[in-house]
Amino acid sequence: MYPMRTLVPVFLAVTLSFGVMVAQEKGGGGKGGPKAPPKNLKVLDPANFMDTMRTFVPALGLADKGGCNFCHEMDRSLDSKPEKVTARMMITMVKEINSKFPDGKEHVTCYTCHRGSTMPLTAAP
């Protein structure tokens, strides 16, 4: 068995690391307090916009195309890339389609049409 003096420091290190990760996820972390609300957020819910944004990379196959930078400039609040403007229109379209379902569930996502491609796949393979 492992001696207690080995397990305690390992346990403390893991616990502290987890605490830092949770604080960063929630926008805290000590430096500057809570994270400022995003600038220029127009169609996504501020409470969970990052969860939604993270779904775009696999849905649109952006991992090898610059990831978030495919639509965003370094200053994320700028609207200078046409891909970002198009993304907003598509998000609005998906929200509108899903609002028509009486059960309130999300039936349509970006992946529904894009299937990992930046262009919607409109024809059967």
Buried (B, 14 or more C-beta within 10 A) or exposed (E): EEEEEEEEEEEEEEEEEEEEEEEEEEEBBEEEEEEEEEEEEEBBEEEEBEEBBEEBBEBBBBEEEEEEEBBBEEEBEEEEBEBBEEBBEBBEEBBEBBEEEEEEEEEBBBBBBBEBEBEEEEEEE
